[in-house]
Amino acid sequence: MGTVVRRRRVLLVVALVLLTASCGAGVFVYRQLNGNIREVPLYSGTTGDAGREVPDVFGRLPINVLLIGSDSRAKAVNCRLGGGCDRFTGQNADVEMVVHVSADRTNITVMSVPRDTVAELPGCTHPTTGAKIGPRRAQINASLLYGPGCTVAAVHQVTGIPIDHFMMVDFAGVIAMSDSVGGVSVCVTDNVFDSYSHLKLTAGTHVLKGLAALEFVRSRHAFGDGSDLGRTYAQHVFLSAVIRSLKRKGVLLNPAAVYKLAQAATKALTVDPELGSIPKLLGLAADVNKVEADRITFTTMQTSPDPADVNRVVVAPAAKKLFETIIKDESLSSPGAPATPTPSVRASSTPSPSPTPSVKPGRVNLRVVNASGQEGRATEVSRGLNAQGFVRTTLVSSPTVIARSTVGYGPGRRDQAEAVAAALELPPDTISATSTPGVSLTIGTDWTEGATFPTADDRRSTALKQSHAQTAKASSCVPVSKQNTVTVNGVSMSPIQAFAATPDVKLSAP
């Protein structure tokens, strides 16, 4: 697999060099592409930083890239495309997606942060104007008013996920990049007309090019309940289709297609300095390209209605599990997909250690230490142990929160530690020798519910709960809203009804 990927990367670079050299302007074209890229500092928060990745046991680091879609009308072309130039100043983030590439490069998680999310945001200083804003509670998409580095700071503060890079694209960039891959094939369940984004399609599959692609990814009234959540689902379908198309057409192995894509991409992008060169972008693209479509999981951060504003949302408690899974670099790919878990994580197929027959549970003196930061965990786990005959337990609450659950044993107590681990379904690599006499179970933040340790499938299922997850391999039709989310001639109606009520409005795509 590694040889194939390296070969593809070499072919990609060679193809680009041959293409430009054949025109007699290789260096010129390279400099032109490199010169297209705009750079802005990664972080513009007034305190802290964007976080730090934790290497796996082999020293490999995951990569988290924040994709930002800007609604700026600063350029004339974006003003024409977005409209409302008399009303909109500055810029907001229409799209915020955290793209997590695993340390072993076998899987990718893409998590959308709905733009309507209200949260505590950090103070920021605009990198070019010097404008400042203090910490405040506000809608997260407004952070882009102070530059992409402020959006990086906001997403990191809200999620706790380290952000290594960002890539920002504007309206014109969406069109250029979708056209450069020959259009994007998407499907909708019903006839649809969004009177706000102007998306109008018949039920079924369409290839979106030009303005139609922008109308689709910007539409928030055509799908779902008319909120930003429906838009994130549609964007996942769109990006999944882009990924499948790139892989199916072999775009990255076609010199002409590579150059066309590179021209569109570099002109459309604003990135952080660490990502601001053609070799670095090619390296990131190669890392993404090696991951199969069924190992790329799209999710949406779980939210709840904002008690202060029914039109806004807040981060739901369930989102904490999704954040933790990304931070810990655990795969969210479907259970049926082949997985290569990091050494510290037990896949569902990994057997628990077998109980040691010579150990009688009733004779084991066990300290149960709650270091999970969640009240009552030692009591809950102890009850489960008592039911299996481990009745001699001492409960301890630790002032220190520990990330990983472990079973420690003193001299001559390994067999007892193995029996405890087997009863709790803890993986073998959680057992280790200590200088403390007896056996001690420490409950970490990786085990916050239940009396037995969750398997990889359990953790995956919990993290993805209510996150509208799908893989890039899945080809599905976006459900058109049946609620009254649009208006035609001042009358509120559904996008399906709006389609029928506007026979004179031209279709976005055939």
Number of C-alpha atoms within 10 A of each C-alpha: 7 8 8 10 15 13 12 17 21 14 16 20 18 14 19 24 18 14 19 19 14 10 9 11 13 16 12 12 19 14 13 14 19 18 14 20 21 18 17 20 18 26 27 26 28 17 11 11 16 23 14 12 19 15 13 17 10 10 8 14 18 21 21 24 19 27 23 26 25 23 23 22 23 13 12 10 12 18 18 13 18 19 13 11 15 8 7 15 13 14 21 24 26 23 24 23 25 28 24 28 25 26 21 16 18 20 28 32 26 27 26 24 25 29 22 22 22 23 19 14 24 25 19 26 19 21 19 10 9 10 11 14 16 12 12 11 11 15 19 24 25 21 25 24 20 25 26 32 26 28 30 29 28 27 26 20 20 18 18 17 22 26 24 21 24 28 22 22 23 22 26 21 21 21 22 23 26 24 19 22 19 16 21 24 19 23 21 20 15 19 18 28 31 26 21 16 19 21 26 26 24 19 15 13 16 18 14 23 22 19 20 24 26 24 22 24 23 25 24 25 28 36 28 21 17 23 20 24 24 21 26 31 24 27 20 25 25 23 17 25 22 21 18 19 17 15 16 9 13 12 19 23 20 16 20 15 18 21 21 17 20 21 20 23 22 24 21 23 20 22 27 22 15 15 21 22 20 18 12 12 17 16 13 15 13 18 20 21 18 19 17 18 20 18 21 27 26 29 27 24 28 26 22 14 15 17 10 10 10 9 13 19 24 20 20 13 11 18 21 15 20 27 18 18 21 27 19 21 27 24 29 28 24 18 14 7 10 12 15 14 17 18 11 14 18 19 20 14 9 12 13 18 18 13 16 16 8 9 16 12 20 13 12 20 16 24 20 22 21 28 26 26 18 16 12 13 23 24 18 14 21 21 15 17 21 14 9 14 15 21 18 15 20 14 16 15 19 14 10 11 15 17 15 15 21 22 27 24 24 17 12 11 16 19 16 26 29 27 22 27 26 19 22 20 18 23 23 18 15 18 19 14 16 14 9 11 13 19 24 22 26 21 28 21 17 18 19 19 15 12 19 17 21 20 18 20 18 12 22 20 16 17 24 23 16 15 20 15 21 23 23 23 17 14 16 16 16 23 17 24 22 18 18 18 22 23 18 18 8 7 9 14 17 23 30 24 19 23 24 12 14 14 9 8 12 12 16 20 17 11
